[in-house]
């Protein structure tokens, strides 16, 4: 467990560095892209390439399914079966790529020419961009098994480096557009396609050099093919439900309240996504360990790790978001200047929702490790999407815009206990232990950590200086409370040992500088 924890911590730190770097480069790249393409062409690319969003969902779903099988076989140590899983995942991707290409070239082409609102003089350009974006998505789809292999082997530094290089190349491509006189929109699309092809070649080469299971020779294992497609399909149902939930909220808010409330929701989602991404990196790093422990039959340590990941996931989101929740209105005011109405309340409710939903990913990974995910996915998809019809009725009766998240928060508690009930049967998880060691622990810690920041909010006048002070005092008090109250002595000792190790390395290197 100590070795697993060190590996998870190392991979989490690597992914954190990647997240900060990609976020910073991405914000600057988007600004330059809008400047060089202009509002019209930028909108054309967003509209046309957005048609391939479904392909991205399919890519991620199939990648997660392949990763589950690869990680499972790594835990068992069966190299021959591992190679079969890799080959079968490639076969599945190729088959689905052909189907998607046919759909894109028929329905997709019809949709671009007949249903999309595009400037007449840019129609053929938009069609060319659509073709390139379609090929880009297919290359990404076929490349996903190699990325899944790297994640299964927990070589997160490779994923981080590849993503960072991809971000730099995107920025370089956009800068180059300023010096090109040809059609910038088509060149931009071609540049993104070239970067994706380069990324695929790098992943293939790295996998061939380092992982013997990635040697491809055509074989057809009918049972394995059915099994992988079956599990990936049910995992995909859950992903589709989450996507439908997020887009459904936008649609309902637009129908009942108009674009101003949509803007408020969009603003709050951007702030929420930035904080949530840091927790996601930690969960991605822990994913392979959960599956490997299950495949080796070590359910005791699997549950121990699962409890720890759930608890640490909550503390990461809670600690990072607490000052934003307490100072939501003023923070958004400083960030945007002119703030759409409901932005602050949406942000607070989004984080409260995240405090419960943060358990979803590690518990879903544990369920996927067993391969018995059909009923699990069906019940949870109903629970997630159930928010939309209830909210529709509430809005019809005159409810306020925030009501949809009141409903989502209640249903997220229901979904949490649905997950736990299923896992009780799948991996013999102890519900009372989970409540005592995870839920009660985090509730107690959260209440204690909130007292001092709330007192500051009540006693001090709100201005820029007091907001900065609030952030400082929140982190200064919340982190020690999480360490002392939220963590067990074993977990506390591990964190302190890791901090001491990092300090020793830093000071050791400093002392050698002449």
N, C-alpha and C positions, 0 to 999 in steps of 0.2 A: 504493500500500500504506500509506503514511503517513497519507493521508486516511482510508482504511478503518479503520486502527487507532485514529485519533482518534475516529471515529464510534462504533466498538465500545466504546471506553473511556467515552465520554460516556453512551451508552445503558446500559452496565453500571452506572455510578454511579447513574443515575436509577432503575434497577430495584432496586439495593441499598437506596436510600432507601425505595422502595415496600415492599420485603420487610420491613425493620425496622419500619416504621410499621404495616403490615397485621398483622404478627405480634403486636406489642404490643397493638393494638386488639382483635385476635381473641381473645387470651387473656382479656382483661377482659370482652369480650362474652359468651364462653362461660360464664364464672363467673356473670354477671348472668342469662343465659338460664336456667341451671339453677336459680337462686334464684327467679326470677319464675314459671317454669312448674312447678317442682317436679319431683322425680325421675320420677314416673309419666308426666306429659305430655311431659317432655323425652325419655323413652324411647320414647313413642308416636311422636313426630315423627321421631326418629332411625330407628326401624324402618320407618315408612311411607315417609318421604322417601328412605330408603336403597334402596328398590325402584327408584328412578330413577337409581341410580349408573351402570347400564349406559348410560343415555342420555347421561350426562356423558362416558363413554368414547367413545361415537359422536360426540358434539359435538367433542371434542378431535381425534379422528382426522380427521373431515371438515374441520375448520379447518386442520389441518396440511397436508392434501392441497390445499386451496384456496390456502393460503399458498405452497406450492411452485410452483403454476402462476402465481400472480400475480407472485411474485418473479422467476420465470424470464422472463416477458414484460416485466417492468420492465427487466431486464438487456438484453433485446433491443431495447427501445424501440418495440415495436409497439403503439400505443395502441388500434387497432381490435381486435386480438386480445385485448388486456388487458380491454376492455369485454365481449367475448364470454365470457371466462373468469369475470368477475364475475357476469354474468347467468346463466351455466350453473351456477355454484356456488349461486346463490340458488334456481334451479329444482331442483337436487338436494336442497337443504335442505327445500324445501317438500314435495317428494315423500316424503322420508323422514319428515318431521314428520307427514304424514297417516297413513303406515303405523304409526308409533309411537303416534299417538293411538288408532288402531283396536286395536292390541295392548293399550294401557293400559286402554282402556274395556272390553275383553272379558276377556282373561287377567288383567290387573292387578286389576280389580274382583273377579273370582272369588278371586284369591289373598288379597286383603285380608279378604274375608268368610269364607273357608273354611280358610285355611292359617296365618294369622298369629295369634299368641297376644296378644290385646288385652283390656283390661278391658271387660266387656259394656256398661257405661254410657257408654263412650267410643267405641263402635264406629262410630256415625254421624259423630261428630266426626273420627275417623281417616279415614273415607271422604272427607269434605270436604277434609281436609288432603291426602289422596292426589291428589284432582282438581286442587287448586291447585298441588301440587308437580309434577304432570304437565305442566300448562300452563307452569309456570316453566321446566321443562327444554326444552320446545318453543320458547319465546321465546328462550332461550339458544342453541338450535340454529340458529334462523333468523337470529339476530344474528351468528353466528360469521364469515360472509364479511366483514362490515364490520371486525371486529377483525383478521381476516387481512390486509385491505388496509392498515390502519394499521401493522401489524408489517412488512409487505412494504416500506412506504415508510420504515421505521425511525424512525417518530415515537413512540418509546417513552415520551416524557413524557406523551402523551395516554393511553396504556394505564395508566401509573402514576397519573395524576391520577384517572382513572375508577375504578380499583381502590381508591384511598384514599378517594374520596368514597363509594363503595359501602360500605366498612368503617365510615365515620362514620355513614352512614344506618342501617346495621344496628344500630349501638350506640344511636343515637337511638330507633329503633323498639323496642328491648328496654327502654330506660329508660321509654318511654311506656307500656309494658304495666303498669308499677307503678301507673299512674293510671287504668287501664281496668277496668271491672267486668264487661264481656262475656266471652265465651269467649276466653281469652288465646291458646290454641293456634291457633284459626282466625285470629284477628287477626294473630298472628305469621307464619303462613303467607302471609296476604294482603299483609302488609308486605314480605316477601321477594319476592313476585311483583311488587308495585308497583315495588320498587327495580330489579328486572331489566328491567321495561318501560321505566323511565326511562333506564336505561343503554343500552338498544337505541335509543331515540329520540335520545339524545345522539350515539351512534356514527353513526346514519344521517345526522343533520344535519351532523355534522363532515365525514363523507365526501362528502356532496353539495356542501358549500361548498369543499372543498379538492382533491378528486380527480375529475377529469372522467370517469374510467372507471367511476364508480359510478352513472351514470344508467341506470335500469332500463327496458327495453322488452322485451316478450316475444319471444324468438327461440328456435329449437330447432336446435342444432348436434349432430346425432346422434353424429358421430365424437368431438367434444370431450367430450360427455356420457359416452360409453363410456370414453374415455381417463382422464378425471378420476375416474370411479367406480372404474375398474380400479386406478389407483395408490392412491387413498384406501383401497380395500379391502385391498390388500397392506400398506400402512402400518398399517391397523387390525389386521391379523393380528399384527404385531409388538407393538402396544400390548396386545392381548388376551393374548399370551403373557406379557408382563411382569406384567399384572394377575393372571393365573392363577398365576404363580410366587409372587407376594407372598401371595395368599390361600391358595395350596396349602401354603406353609410353615406358616401359622397352623393349617390343618386337620390337617396331619400331626403338629404338636406337640401339638395338642389330643387327637388319637386315642391317641398313644403316651405322653404325659406329663401331660396334664390342664391345667386352667386356670392353675395357678401358673406354669408355663413359658410359657403364652400371655401372661401379664402381664409376664414378664421380656422377652419378645420385643417386646411393645408399647412398653414403656418405652424400650428401646434404639432402636426405630424412630423414636420421637419426637425423641430427641436427634440421631440420624443425619439425619433429614429436615431439621431446622433448619439444620445445617451444609451439607448437600447443596444446599439451595435457593439459597444464595449462588452456588455454581458454576453452577447452572441458569440464573440470570439472565445471567451472562456468556455462556453458550452460546446463549441465546435472542437476545442482542444481536448475536452473530456469524453466526447462521443466514442472514439475508438476503444478507450479503456473499458467503458461500460459493456460494449458488445463482446470484447475479448474475454472479460471475466465470465460472461454468460456462456460463451462457447466452450470455455474450459470447465464449466460446471461449478464455478466458485460463486454460488448465489449469496453467501454471507458477505464476502467482500464487495460483490456487485451492489448489494443493498446499502452497505456502508458508504461506498463511493457515491451512490445515487443520492442518499440523504445529504451528503456533504456538498455535492454539486448543486442541489436544490437550494440549500441554505446559503451557500456562497453566491449563487446567482441573484438571490433576493438582496443580499447585502450590497452587492455591486451596484444594482439598479437603485436601491434605496439611498445609499450614501451619495452617489453621484447626483441624484435627482432632487434630494431633499431641499437644498437651497433654492432650486428652481420652483418647486411646489410652493414654498413659503413666500417667495417674492415674485410669483408668476406674472402678475400684472406689470410690475415695474421693470422686470427683466425684458419682457416683450416690448415695452415702451422704449427702453434703451436700444434694443436691437433694431426695431423697425421704424420708430418715430411715430408714424400714423398707424394705429393698431385697429384691425377689424374687430368689431364687437364680438364677444364670446370667445376670443382667442385664449385669454387667460384661464377661463373656466374649462375649456376643452383640454388645455395642457394639463391642468391639475387632475382632471378625470382620466386622461390618458395614462398618466403615471400611476394612479390608483389601480387602474385596470392592469397595468404592467406588473404591479406588485404581486398579483395573483397569477397572471398569465405566464410569468417568468418560469413557473414550474413545468409548463407544458412541454418544452423541448426535451429536457433530460428524461422525463417520464415517457414521452413518445419514443425516444431512442431505446429505452428499456423494453417497451412493448414490441418495437420493430425487431429487436434482437431475437425474440422468440419466434418470429415469423407468423404468429397467429394474430393478424391485425385486421381481419375483415370486420368483425362485429365492433371491435374497438374503434375503427375509423368511421363506421356508419353512425354509431351513437354520438361520437364527438362532433362529427360534421353537422348532425341535426342540432346539437347543443350550440355550436358556434353560429350557424345560420339562423337559429331560432330567434336571435336578437332582431332580425329585420322585420318579420311579420308582426311581432309584438310592438316594435317601435312604430310601424306603419299605423297600427290601430291607435296607439297613444297619440301620434301626431294628428290623426283624423279627429280625435277628441279634444285637440287644442293644447297638447303638451309643449313644453319649451324645447329648444334644440338640444340641450344637454341631456334630455331624457334618454336618448339612445345609449349613452354610456352608463347611466344608472342601471338600465336593463342589462347591458353587456357585463357590468361588474357582478351583478347577481348571478347571471348565467355562467360566468367564468368560475365562480365558486362551485356551481353544480358540476361543471366540466372537470374541475379538479378532483372532486370526489368520485365521478364516473371513472376517471383514470385510475385512481387508487383502488377502486373496487375491482376493476379488470386486472390490475397488476397483482392484487391479492391472489387471484387464481393463476395468473401466468408465471409469476416469479416468487409467490408466497410472501409478498411484502406485508409487513405488520402495520396495520392502520393505526393502532394505538401508539406504536413507536414513532411513526411518522408525525403524528399530531404532537407528541411530547417533545421529540428531538428536533423537529423542524418548525411546525406551525406555531406552537406555544412559545418556542424560543425566539422566533423572529418577531412575533407580536410584542412580547415583553421588551425586546431590544429596541424596536421601532418606537414604542411609546416613550421609553426613557430618553432616546436620542432626540426626540422632537420637543421636549419640554423647554430647554434653554433657548433654541432658535425661536420658538413661539413667543416666549417671554420678551425677547429682543424686539420682535415684530410689534407686540402690543405696547411696549414701553417707549420705543424710539419713533421719532418722526421719519417717514419714508422719504429718502432722497438718495442720490447716487452713492454718497459716502456710506450711508447706513446699509445699503444693499451690499456693497463690497465687504463691510464689516460683518454682515449677516452670513455671507458665504464663508468668510474666514472662521467665524465662531462656530458655524455649523460643522464644518469639516474638523475643526479642532476638538469639538466635543463628541461628534458622532463616531469618528474612527476609534477612539479609545473605548467607547461604550460597546461598539461592535466587537472589538478585540476581547474585552473583559467579560461581557454578558453573553454575546452572541456565539462565541466560539468555545468549543471544549478545550480543555488544557492541552490535549494532544495536538489539536489544530493550531492553537495559539503558539505552542512551542515550535511547530513546523514553520509557521509564518515568520516568527522571530529569527529562527535559524537561517531561513532564506534571506532575510534582510541583512543579517550579520554577514552572510557569505558574500552578498553583493557589495557591501561596504568594504569587506576585507579585500576583495578583488580590486575595487576602485582605488583604495589607499595603497595597496601593494603596487599597482601600476604607477600611481603618482610618485611613490618613493623612488622608483627606478628612473624617473625623468631627471637628466643631468641639469 
